[in-house]
Amino acid sequence: MPWTVDYNADRGLITVANVGKMSREEYHDEITRCKELSDKHNVKRFLVDDLQLEPSLKLMEIYDFPDLFAKLGVDHTSRIAVLAQPSESKKHKFDFYETICQNRGFTVKLFSDNDAALQWVMGDLPSD
């Protein structure tokens, strides 16, 4: 499995780490696990480490992520910080993901610095 999902009780957030290439099905399973932990621990903060991810999905597959979030019931007041340092040839995929999620009402932000990502994700949650 190219991903891990854990609950960090000390910080009250869910941490995700993605490694290598991931299929749509693997993303679906990962997001499902995140939603399960979010519900179990009443957590709406997610720190996603994509530093070792090799983005392989097509833009149209990335376009479907907000629909998957909605289908699984991901709360729109969640904060999702994505830590990534993509190559210039792959940066557009991360930018597209951030934009499409924000356009669909999900609070997603990209970071290249772990401290900045952590500070942002621990900030105030948007209200319903």
Buried (B, 14 or more C-beta within 10 A) or exposed (E): EBBEBEBEEEBEBBBBBBBEEBEBEBBBBBBEBBBBBBEEBEBBBBBBBBBEBBBEBEEEEBBBBBEBBEEBEBBBEBBBBBBBEBEEEBBEBBEBBBEBBEEBEBBBBBBEEEEEBBEBBBEEBEEE
